[in-house]
Amino acid sequence: MKSIQIMLATVMLLLSQLAYAGEFDDHCATGLAGGMLIKTKCEVSTIFADKTYCFASQASKEKFLESPDAMVKKAAAFYARNAEPVREKISQADAVNQIKSKSCDLSNKDAGYLEFDGMNLRHCNMVNTSFFGAYLRGANLSGANLERAYLNLARLENADLSYANLKDAIIFQAIFDKTNNARVIGTLGNVDMSEANITKGRFGLDIGNQPMGAMRFDAIGGNFSNTNFEGADINRNNVRFGNFRNANLRNTNLFRADFSKADLTGADITGADLNEAVLDGTIMSGVKGIEAIKGYDRSKGECVDCKVAP
């Protein structure tokens, strides 16, 4: 009798787990509808049309419920195009062995919370690698291939990301600045990403997925000279005093970004969205595409050398 009760309890537990298994492999449905892959633990969810949908926050759930049919269609279409290959969990020892090898390959690996402080990873293939919460302080990632990498909450203080390929990478809430061991969410600080490729990368604030409240990214004084941001989302960023000389900012989302006293000399901002951006003291000598900026008339502050030719 006791064994039967244990079996029944086990079955009930399995059924309860299945009941909360979400669509889209537990990715946030609202995030998917907005073009972002945000993995969740499905702690916030709702049932719609007999299916369970997961969310990164209560705010995301509420947004989904405003128009669930439309949200599901958008989420399904984006997920079908962008579903990531399954990442295989890798141990600390195996990761270190890979790094020591000349043919280091960490692609499609889950290296979450592992420690890589001070290591040289520039020779490693890290396409679609998850470094969620990993320690990469002082690591050499110069010229590394980090396409589609996931760096949410990674510790990147003093890491060298110059010339790195960060195309389609997700870098929400990474930690770049010196923080004295405090997890200052969303701080890039005086980071060097010069010559990096961040095409379609996502640095911007995701309002629908901020369970602790809206936290903008700070990249004050960062070096982004000659960096390729084309099509990237860096909305609401604080990039005051940043060096964006000759950067490619074509078709980027710069909504409400703060470029106060930043240097954009020679940058190409054709088609960029500068609605409500702050351009107070921003140096724009030789900037290309000023006449094709979206929302330029609604930007704030007085920029330097930025008049549009009549």
C-alpha positions as CSV (number, residue, x, y, z in Angstrom):
1,M,0.0,0.0,0.0
2,K,2.8,2.4,0.9
3,S,4.6,1.7,-2.4
4,I,1.4,2.5,-4.3
5,Q,1.1,5.8,-2.5
6,I,4.7,6.7,-3.3
7,M,4.1,5.9,-7.0
8,L,1.0,8.0,-7.0
9,A,2.8,10.9,-5.4
10,T,5.6,10.6,-8.0
11,V,3.1,10.6,-10.9
12,M,1.3,13.7,-9.5
13,L,4.7,15.5,-9.2
14,L,5.6,14.7,-12.8
15,L,2.1,15.8,-13.9
16,S,2.4,19.1,-12.0
17,Q,5.8,19.8,-13.6
18,L,4.4,19.1,-17.1
19,A,1.5,21.4,-16.4
20,Y,3.9,24.3,-15.9
21,A,6.1,23.4,-18.9
22,G,5.8,26.5,-21.0
23,E,5.6,27.1,-24.8
24,F,8.7,28.2,-26.7
25,D,11.0,26.2,-24.3
26,D,10.1,28.5,-21.4
27,H,11.2,31.7,-23.2
28,C,9.4,34.9,-22.3
29,A,6.5,35.1,-24.7
30,T,6.4,38.9,-24.6
31,G,10.1,39.0,-25.2
32,L,9.7,36.8,-28.3
33,A,6.9,39.0,-29.6
34,G,9.3,41.9,-29.3
35,G,12.2,40.1,-31.1
36,M,14.2,38.9,-28.0
37,L,15.1,35.4,-26.7
38,I,14.8,35.7,-22.9
39,K,15.0,32.3,-21.1
40,T,12.9,32.1,-17.9
41,K,12.2,29.6,-15.1
42,C,8.5,30.0,-15.9
43,E,7.9,31.4,-12.4
44,V,5.5,33.9,-13.9
45,S,3.1,32.3,-16.4
46,T,-0.4,32.3,-17.7
47,I,-2.6,29.8,-19.6
48,F,-4.1,30.9,-22.9
49,A,-5.9,28.6,-25.3
50,D,-4.9,25.6,-23.1
51,K,-1.2,26.4,-23.3
52,T,1.2,27.7,-20.7
53,Y,3.2,30.8,-21.6
54,C,6.1,32.0,-19.5
55,F,7.3,35.5,-18.7
56,A,10.4,37.3,-17.4
57,S,8.3,39.5,-15.2
58,Q,4.8,40.4,-14.1
59,A,4.9,43.5,-16.3
60,S,5.6,41.2,-19.3
61,K,2.7,39.0,-18.5
62,E,0.3,42.0,-18.2
63,K,1.5,43.3,-21.6
64,F,0.9,39.9,-23.1
65,L,-2.6,39.7,-21.8
66,E,-3.5,43.0,-23.5
67,S,-3.6,41.2,-26.8
68,P,-2.7,37.5,-26.4
69,D,-3.7,36.4,-29.9
70,A,-1.4,38.9,-31.6
71,M,1.4,38.3,-29.1
72,V,1.3,34.5,-29.6
73,K,1.5,34.9,-33.4
74,K,4.4,37.3,-33.2
75,A,6.2,35.1,-30.6
76,A,5.7,32.0,-32.7
77,A,7.0,33.6,-35.9
78,F,10.1,35.0,-34.2
79,Y,10.8,31.8,-32.3
80,A,10.5,29.7,-35.5
81,R,13.2,31.9,-37.1
82,N,15.5,32.3,-34.2
83,A,15.2,29.3,-31.8
84,E,18.7,28.7,-30.6
85,P,20.5,25.3,-30.8
86,V,20.4,23.5,-27.4
87,R,23.3,24.6,-25.3
88,E,25.2,21.7,-23.6
89,K,26.3,22.3,-20.0
90,I,30.0,22.3,-19.7
91,S,32.0,21.8,-16.5
92,Q,34.7,24.1,-15.2
93,A,37.4,21.5,-15.8
94,D,36.2,20.8,-19.4
95,A,36.0,24.5,-20.2
96,V,39.5,25.1,-19.0
97,N,40.8,22.2,-21.0
98,Q,39.2,23.7,-24.1
99,I,40.8,27.0,-23.4
100,K,44.2,25.4,-23.1
101,S,43.8,23.8,-26.5
102,K,44.7,25.5,-29.8
103,S,41.4,24.5,-31.3
104,C,39.3,25.9,-28.4
105,D,35.6,25.4,-29.1
106,L,33.0,26.6,-26.6
107,S,30.3,27.2,-29.2
108,N,26.7,26.1,-28.2
109,K,27.9,25.5,-24.6
110,D,26.3,26.6,-21.4
111,A,29.2,28.1,-19.4
112,G,26.9,29.9,-16.9
113,Y,28.5,30.9,-13.6
114,L,31.9,29.4,-14.5
115,E,35.1,31.3,-13.7
116,F,37.3,32.7,-16.5
117,D,38.9,35.6,-14.7
118,G,42.1,36.7,-16.3
119,M,42.1,34.0,-19.0
120,N,42.9,34.4,-22.6
121,L,39.9,33.3,-24.7
122,R,40.6,35.3,-27.9
123,H,41.4,32.0,-29.8
124,C,38.1,30.3,-28.8
125,N,35.0,29.9,-30.9
126,M,32.2,31.1,-28.7
127,V,29.2,31.3,-31.1
128,N,25.9,31.0,-29.2
129,T,27.8,30.4,-25.9
130,S,25.9,31.3,-22.7
131,F,28.1,33.1,-20.1
132,F,25.1,33.9,-17.9
133,G,26.5,35.1,-14.6
134,A,30.0,33.9,-15.6
135,Y,33.2,35.5,-14.3
136,L,35.3,37.0,-17.1
137,R,37.0,39.8,-15.2
138,G,40.2,40.8,-16.9
139,A,39.7,38.2,-19.6
140,N,41.2,38.7,-23.0
141,L,38.3,38.5,-25.5
142,S,40.0,40.8,-28.1
143,G,39.0,39.7,-31.6
144,A,37.0,36.7,-30.2
145,N,34.0,35.3,-32.0
146,L,31.0,35.9,-29.6
147,E,28.3,35.9,-32.2
148,R,24.9,35.3,-30.6
149,A,26.6,34.9,-27.2
150,Y,24.5,35.4,-24.1
151,L,26.2,37.6,-21.5
152,N,23.4,38.5,-19.2
153,L,24.7,39.3,-15.7
154,A,28.3,38.3,-16.7
155,R,31.1,39.9,-14.8
156,L,33.3,41.7,-17.4
157,E,35.2,44.2,-15.4
158,N,38.4,45.1,-17.2
159,A,37.7,42.6,-20.0
160,D,39.2,43.4,-23.4
161,L,36.4,43.2,-26.0
162,S,38.2,45.3,-28.7
163,Y,37.7,43.9,-32.2
164,A,35.4,41.2,-30.9
165,N,32.5,39.9,-33.0
166,L,29.3,40.4,-30.9
167,K,26.8,40.2,-33.8
168,D,23.4,39.4,-32.4
169,A,24.8,39.0,-28.9
170,I,22.6,39.7,-25.9
171,I,24.3,41.7,-23.2
172,F,21.4,42.8,-21.0
173,Q,22.6,43.6,-17.4
174,A,26.2,42.6,-17.9
175,I,28.6,44.2,-15.4
176,F,31.6,45.9,-17.0
177,D,32.7,48.6,-14.5
178,K,34.7,48.2,-11.3
179,T,32.1,47.5,-8.7
180,N,34.0,46.5,-5.6
181,N,32.2,43.1,-5.7
182,A,28.7,44.8,-5.8
183,R,26.5,43.6,-8.6
184,V,25.7,46.9,-10.2
185,I,23.2,45.8,-12.8
186,G,23.5,47.4,-16.2
187,T,26.8,49.1,-15.8
188,L,29.3,49.0,-18.7
189,G,31.5,51.8,-17.5
190,N,34.8,52.7,-19.2
191,V,34.8,49.6,-21.4
192,D,36.9,49.2,-24.5
193,M,34.8,47.9,-27.4
194,S,36.7,49.7,-30.1
195,E,36.6,48.1,-33.6
196,A,34.1,45.5,-32.3
197,N,31.3,44.1,-34.4
198,I,28.0,44.5,-32.5
199,T,25.6,44.3,-35.5
200,K,22.1,43.9,-34.3
201,G,23.4,43.5,-30.7
202,R,21.0,44.2,-27.8
203,F,22.3,46.6,-25.2
204,G,19.1,48.6,-24.7
205,L,16.7,48.7,-21.8
206,D,13.9,46.2,-22.2
207,I,11.0,47.9,-20.3
208,G,8.8,44.8,-20.4
209,N,11.4,42.7,-18.6
210,Q,12.7,44.7,-15.7
211,P,11.4,43.0,-12.5
212,M,13.5,45.3,-10.3
213,G,12.3,48.4,-12.1
214,A,13.7,50.2,-15.1
215,M,17.5,50.2,-15.0
216,R,19.3,51.9,-17.8
217,F,22.8,51.0,-18.9
218,D,25.7,53.2,-18.1
219,A,28.7,53.3,-20.5
220,I,30.2,56.7,-19.4
221,G,33.5,57.3,-21.1
222,G,33.5,54.0,-23.0
223,N,35.6,53.5,-26.1
224,F,33.5,52.6,-29.1
225,S,35.6,54.1,-31.9
226,N,35.2,52.3,-35.2
227,T,32.7,49.9,-33.7
228,N,30.0,48.5,-35.9
229,F,26.6,48.9,-34.2
230,E,24.5,48.7,-37.4
231,G,20.9,47.7,-36.5
232,A,21.7,47.4,-32.8
233,D,19.3,48.3,-30.0
234,I,21.0,50.6,-27.5
235,N,18.0,52.7,-26.4
236,R,18.1,54.7,-23.2
237,N,21.9,54.1,-22.8
238,N,24.0,56.6,-20.8
239,V,27.0,57.0,-23.0
240,R,28.1,60.5,-21.9
241,F,31.7,61.3,-22.8
242,G,31.9,58.2,-24.9
243,N,34.2,57.9,-27.9
244,F,32.2,57.0,-31.0
245,R,34.6,58.4,-33.6
246,N,33.9,56.8,-37.0
247,A,31.5,54.3,-35.5
248,N,28.7,52.7,-37.6
249,L,25.4,53.6,-36.0
250,R,23.3,53.1,-39.1
251,N,19.7,52.1,-38.3
252,T,20.3,51.8,-34.6
253,N,17.7,52.4,-31.9
254,L,19.1,55.3,-29.8
255,F,15.7,56.4,-28.3
256,R,16.4,58.5,-25.2
257,A,20.1,57.6,-25.3
258,D,22.3,60.2,-23.5
259,F,25.2,61.3,-25.7
260,S,26.1,64.4,-23.7
261,K,29.6,65.5,-24.5
262,A,30.2,62.2,-26.5
263,D,32.4,62.4,-29.6
264,L,30.7,61.2,-32.7
265,T,33.2,62.7,-35.2
266,G,33.0,60.9,-38.5
267,A,30.3,58.5,-37.3
268,D,27.5,57.3,-39.7
269,I,24.1,57.7,-38.1
270,T,22.0,57.3,-41.2
271,G,18.5,56.0,-40.3
272,A,19.2,56.0,-36.6
273,D,16.3,56.7,-34.2
274,L,17.3,59.6,-32.0
275,N,13.8,60.4,-30.7
276,E,14.3,62.2,-27.3
277,A,18.0,61.5,-27.3
278,V,20.2,63.9,-25.4
279,L,22.8,65.6,-27.6
280,D,24.0,68.3,-25.2
281,G,27.6,69.2,-26.1
282,T,27.8,66.1,-28.4
283,I,30.6,66.6,-31.0
284,M,29.1,65.7,-34.4
285,S,31.8,67.0,-36.8
286,G,31.7,65.2,-40.1
287,V,28.9,62.9,-39.1
288,K,27.3,61.1,-42.0
289,G,23.5,60.9,-42.5
290,I,22.3,63.7,-40.2
291,E,19.6,64.5,-42.7
292,A,18.3,60.9,-42.5
293,I,18.0,60.6,-38.7
294,K,14.7,59.7,-37.3
295,G,13.4,62.0,-34.6
296,Y,16.3,64.4,-34.9
297,D,14.0,67.3,-34.4
298,R,12.9,65.8,-31.1
299,S,16.3,65.3,-29.6
300,K,17.4,67.5,-26.7
301,G,20.3,69.8,-25.9
302,E,22.7,71.7,-28.2
303,C,25.1,69.6,-30.1
304,V,28.4,70.8,-31.6
305,D,28.9,71.1,-35.4
306,C,25.6,69.4,-36.2
307,K,23.6,71.6,-38.4
308,V,21.7,70.0,-41.2
309,A,22.4,71.5,-44.6
310,P,19.3,73.4,-45.9
